[in-house]
Amino acid sequence: MIYRLQWYKMTENNDLMNKFAALAVNSNLYKSKDKLSFRARQVFGNIGLKDKSILEIGCGDGVYSIWARINGAKPVVGLEPEVDGSTSGSSKIFTELTSELRLDNIECIPQAIEEFHPNGIKFDIVLSNMSINHLDEDACVNLDKDIAAQEKYLGIFKKIRSLMNPNGKFIILDNS
């Protein structure tokens, strides 16, 4: 019961969120609306999303980007290069969902973070959900013993920081 109360407290646009949840469940992205709500609340915690600019690195099918946009974030940019480790066709699902929901101020760009240049936009929130090890697979494997690998990741993190507003938040989630 708590899930449902918090589900509706997250957004002012309950009809759109319900439509999104139904699409996510029907597309087999989540087993239930409650599981989607629980996971999205884990990802964003108590961060207010209204009018926050968001960059999601490795956005896949865009579930968290779409969740954030419905909850008032704008602009929302998802990066999904669809390389090794990602689900093929996931950016197509992102596009289909945003089109079906008629969302604006949200896009999926088929680029890796190293290639991304946002034309002066600074982000309030950068999200990396199960993509941190894919930023540079070879370097990631050797982080514990190779200075060059550590410097490579340091360079990636500096790039990410350069894309953020001064008080921005970088959310990193991984379960491996």
TITOR-841562 format. One record per residue (C-alpha): residue number from 1; residue in one letter; x, y, z. Coordinates in nm, 2 decimals. Layout:
+-----+------+--------+--------+--------+
:  nr : rest :      u :      v :      w :
+-----+------+--------+--------+--------+
: NUM :    a :      X :      Y :      Z :
...
+-----+------+--------+--------+--------+
// end
This chain:
+-----+------+--------+--------+--------+
:  nr : rest :      u :      v :      w :
+-----+------+--------+--------+--------+
:   1 :    m :   0.00 :   0.00 :   0.00 :
:   2 :    i :   0.29 :   0.24 :   0.07 :
:   3 :    y :   0.41 :   0.19 :  -0.29 :
:   4 :    r :   0.08 :   0.32 :  -0.43 :
:   5 :    l :   0.07 :   0.62 :  -0.21 :
:   6 :    q :   0.43 :   0.72 :  -0.30 :
:   7 :    w :   0.37 :   0.64 :  -0.66 :
:   8 :    y :   0.11 :   0.91 :  -0.68 :
:   9 :    k :   0.31 :   1.15 :  -0.47 :
:  10 :    m :   0.60 :   1.15 :  -0.71 :
:  11 :    t :   0.42 :   1.32 :  -1.00 :
:  12 :    e :   0.15 :   1.57 :  -1.07 :
:  13 :    n :   0.07 :   1.39 :  -1.39 :
:  14 :    n :  -0.09 :   1.07 :  -1.26 :
:  15 :    d :  -0.27 :   0.98 :  -1.59 :
:  16 :    l :   0.05 :   1.01 :  -1.79 :
:  17 :    m :   0.25 :   0.81 :  -1.53 :
:  18 :    n :  -0.02 :   0.54 :  -1.53 :
:  19 :    k :  -0.01 :   0.52 :  -1.91 :
:  20 :    f :   0.37 :   0.49 :  -1.89 :
:  21 :    a :   0.36 :   0.22 :  -1.63 :
:  22 :    a :   0.11 :   0.02 :  -1.84 :
:  23 :    l :   0.33 :   0.05 :  -2.14 :
:  24 :    a :   0.64 :  -0.05 :  -1.94 :
:  25 :    v :   0.46 :  -0.36 :  -1.81 :
:  26 :    n :   0.30 :  -0.45 :  -2.14 :
:  27 :    s :   0.64 :  -0.42 :  -2.31 :
:  28 :    n :   0.79 :  -0.65 :  -2.04 :
:  29 :    l :   1.03 :  -0.38 :  -1.92 :
:  30 :    y :   0.89 :  -0.43 :  -1.57 :
:  31 :    k :   0.67 :  -0.70 :  -1.41 :
:  32 :    s :   0.44 :  -0.45 :  -1.24 :
:  33 :    k :   0.37 :  -0.09 :  -1.18 :
:  34 :    d :   0.48 :  -0.13 :  -0.82 :
:  35 :    k :   0.82 :  -0.27 :  -0.92 :
:  36 :    l :   0.88 :   0.01 :  -1.16 :
:  37 :    s :   0.78 :   0.27 :  -0.89 :
:  38 :    f :   1.00 :   0.10 :  -0.63 :
:  39 :    r :   1.30 :   0.09 :  -0.85 :
:  40 :    a :   1.26 :   0.45 :  -0.98 :
:  41 :    r :   1.23 :   0.57 :  -0.62 :
:  42 :    q :   1.55 :   0.38 :  -0.54 :
:  43 :    v :   1.73 :   0.54 :  -0.83 :
:  44 :    f :   1.62 :   0.90 :  -0.76 :
:  45 :    g :   1.56 :   0.89 :  -0.39 :
:  46 :    n :   1.43 :   1.22 :  -0.25 :
:  47 :    i :   1.58 :   1.43 :  -0.54 :
:  48 :    g :   1.32 :   1.67 :  -0.67 :
:  49 :    l :   1.31 :   1.63 :  -1.05 :
:  50 :    k :   1.09 :   1.93 :  -1.15 :
:  51 :    d :   1.29 :   2.15 :  -1.39 :
:  52 :    k :   1.61 :   1.96 :  -1.34 :
:  53 :    s :   1.82 :   1.88 :  -1.64 :
:  54 :    i :   1.91 :   1.52 :  -1.66 :
:  55 :    l :   2.17 :   1.32 :  -1.86 :
:  56 :    e :   2.14 :   0.94 :  -1.84 :
:  57 :    i :   2.45 :   0.75 :  -1.96 :
:  58 :    g :   2.36 :   0.42 :  -2.11 :
:  59 :    c :   1.99 :   0.49 :  -2.10 :
:  60 :    g :   1.89 :   0.16 :  -2.27 :
:  61 :    d :   1.51 :   0.16 :  -2.31 :
:  62 :    g :   1.48 :   0.49 :  -2.13 :
:  63 :    v :   1.27 :   0.39 :  -1.84 :
:  64 :    y :   1.44 :   0.62 :  -1.59 :
:  65 :    s :   1.48 :   0.91 :  -1.83 :
:  66 :    i :   1.11 :   0.88 :  -1.91 :
:  67 :    w :   1.02 :   0.86 :  -1.54 :
:  68 :    a :   1.22 :   1.17 :  -1.47 :
:  69 :    r :   1.06 :   1.36 :  -1.76 :
:  70 :    i :   0.71 :   1.27 :  -1.65 :
:  71 :    n :   0.81 :   1.40 :  -1.30 :
:  72 :    g :   0.90 :   1.74 :  -1.44 :
:  73 :    a :   1.27 :   1.71 :  -1.54 :
:  74 :    k :   1.37 :   1.90 :  -1.85 :
:  75 :    p :   1.56 :   1.87 :  -2.07 :
:  76 :    v :   1.63 :   1.50 :  -2.04 :
:  77 :    v :   1.90 :   1.34 :  -2.26 :
:  78 :    g :   1.97 :   0.97 :  -2.27 :
:  79 :    l :   2.29 :   0.84 :  -2.43 :
:  80 :    e :   2.27 :   0.49 :  -2.57 :
:  81 :    p :   2.54 :   0.39 :  -2.81 :
:  82 :    e :   2.41 :   0.03 :  -2.83 :
:  83 :    v :   2.75 :  -0.13 :  -2.81 :
:  84 :    d :   2.86 :  -0.45 :  -2.63 :
:  85 :    g :   2.67 :  -0.49 :  -2.31 :
:  86 :    s :   2.36 :  -0.31 :  -2.41 :
:  87 :    t :   2.03 :  -0.45 :  -2.54 :
:  88 :    s :   2.00 :  -0.43 :  -2.91 :
:  89 :    g :   1.71 :  -0.21 :  -3.02 :
:  90 :    s :   1.67 :  -0.05 :  -2.68 :
:  91 :    s :   1.70 :   0.30 :  -2.82 :
:  92 :    k :   1.41 :   0.21 :  -3.05 :
:  93 :    i :   1.20 :   0.13 :  -2.75 :
:  94 :    f :   1.30 :   0.46 :  -2.59 :
:  95 :    t :   1.18 :   0.65 :  -2.90 :
:  96 :    e :   0.85 :   0.45 :  -2.92 :
:  97 :    l :   0.77 :   0.51 :  -2.56 :
:  98 :    t :   0.84 :   0.88 :  -2.57 :
:  99 :    s :   0.63 :   0.91 :  -2.89 :
: 100 :    e :   0.34 :   0.71 :  -2.75 :
: 101 :    l :   0.34 :   0.93 :  -2.44 :
: 102 :    r :   0.39 :   1.25 :  -2.65 :
: 103 :    l :   0.68 :   1.37 :  -2.44 :
: 104 :    d :   0.88 :   1.67 :  -2.54 :
: 105 :    n :   1.22 :   1.79 :  -2.40 :
: 106 :    i :   1.35 :   1.43 :  -2.40 :
: 107 :    e :   1.58 :   1.26 :  -2.65 :
: 108 :    c :   1.79 :   0.95 :  -2.70 :
: 109 :    i :   2.13 :   1.01 :  -2.86 :
: 110 :    p :   2.33 :   0.72 :  -3.00 :
: 111 :    q :   2.66 :   0.83 :  -2.86 :
: 112 :    a :   2.90 :   0.73 :  -2.59 :
: 113 :    i :   2.98 :   0.99 :  -2.32 :
: 114 :    e :   3.33 :   1.06 :  -2.47 :
: 115 :    e :   3.16 :   1.16 :  -2.80 :
: 116 :    f :   2.88 :   1.37 :  -2.64 :
: 117 :    h :   2.89 :   1.75 :  -2.67 :
: 118 :    p :   2.57 :   1.91 :  -2.53 :
: 119 :    n :   2.59 :   2.25 :  -2.69 :
: 120 :    g :   2.63 :   2.44 :  -2.37 :
: 121 :    i :   2.37 :   2.25 :  -2.16 :
: 122 :    k :   2.48 :   2.18 :  -1.80 :
: 123 :    f :   2.31 :   1.90 :  -1.62 :
: 124 :    d :   2.17 :   1.90 :  -1.27 :
: 125 :    i :   2.17 :   1.52 :  -1.25 :
: 126 :    v :   2.38 :   1.26 :  -1.43 :
: 127 :    l :   2.27 :   0.90 :  -1.40 :
: 128 :    s :   2.47 :   0.59 :  -1.48 :
: 129 :    n :   2.26 :   0.28 :  -1.42 :
: 130 :    m :   2.45 :  -0.04 :  -1.48 :
: 131 :    s :   2.67 :   0.13 :  -1.73 :
: 132 :    i :   2.97 :   0.25 :  -1.53 :
: 133 :    n :   3.18 :  -0.06 :  -1.63 :
: 134 :    h :   3.09 :   0.00 :  -2.00 :
: 135 :    l :   3.24 :   0.34 :  -2.02 :
: 136 :    d :   3.56 :   0.18 :  -2.11 :
: 137 :    e :   3.55 :  -0.20 :  -2.08 :
: 138 :    d :   3.92 :  -0.27 :  -2.12 :
: 139 :    a :   4.01 :   0.00 :  -1.86 :
: 140 :    c :   3.75 :  -0.12 :  -1.62 :
: 141 :    v :   3.89 :  -0.47 :  -1.61 :
: 142 :    n :   4.23 :  -0.33 :  -1.52 :
: 143 :    l :   4.14 :  -0.05 :  -1.28 :
: 144 :    d :   4.28 :  -0.22 :  -0.97 :
: 145 :    k :   4.63 :  -0.27 :  -1.12 :
: 146 :    d :   4.69 :  -0.03 :  -1.42 :
: 147 :    i :   4.76 :   0.34 :  -1.38 :
: 148 :    a :   4.67 :   0.40 :  -1.75 :
: 149 :    a :   4.32 :   0.24 :  -1.68 :
: 150 :    q :   4.28 :   0.46 :  -1.37 :
: 151 :    e :   4.38 :   0.77 :  -1.57 :
: 152 :    k :   4.13 :   0.67 :  -1.85 :
: 153 :    y :   3.84 :   0.65 :  -1.60 :
: 154 :    l :   3.96 :   0.97 :  -1.43 :
: 155 :    g :   3.94 :   1.14 :  -1.77 :
: 156 :    i :   3.59 :   1.01 :  -1.82 :
: 157 :    f :   3.48 :   1.13 :  -1.48 :
: 158 :    k :   3.63 :   1.47 :  -1.55 :
: 159 :    k :   3.43 :   1.49 :  -1.87 :
: 160 :    i :   3.11 :   1.40 :  -1.68 :
: 161 :    r :   3.19 :   1.67 :  -1.42 :
: 162 :    s :   3.24 :   1.92 :  -1.69 :
: 163 :    l :   2.88 :   1.85 :  -1.81 :
: 164 :    m :   2.73 :   1.92 :  -1.47 :
: 165 :    n :   2.61 :   2.23 :  -1.29 :
: 166 :    p :   2.82 :   2.33 :  -0.99 :
: 167 :    n :   2.58 :   2.16 :  -0.74 :
: 168 :    g :   2.49 :   1.87 :  -0.97 :
: 169 :    k :   2.45 :   1.51 :  -0.86 :
: 170 :    f :   2.61 :   1.21 :  -1.02 :
: 171 :    i :   2.41 :   0.89 :  -0.95 :
: 172 :    i :   2.60 :   0.57 :  -1.01 :
: 173 :    l :   2.41 :   0.24 :  -0.97 :
: 174 :    d :   2.54 :  -0.11 :  -1.05 :
: 175 :    n :   2.46 :  -0.45 :  -0.92 :
: 176 :    s :   2.75 :  -0.65 :  -1.05 :
+-----+------+--------+--------+--------+
// end
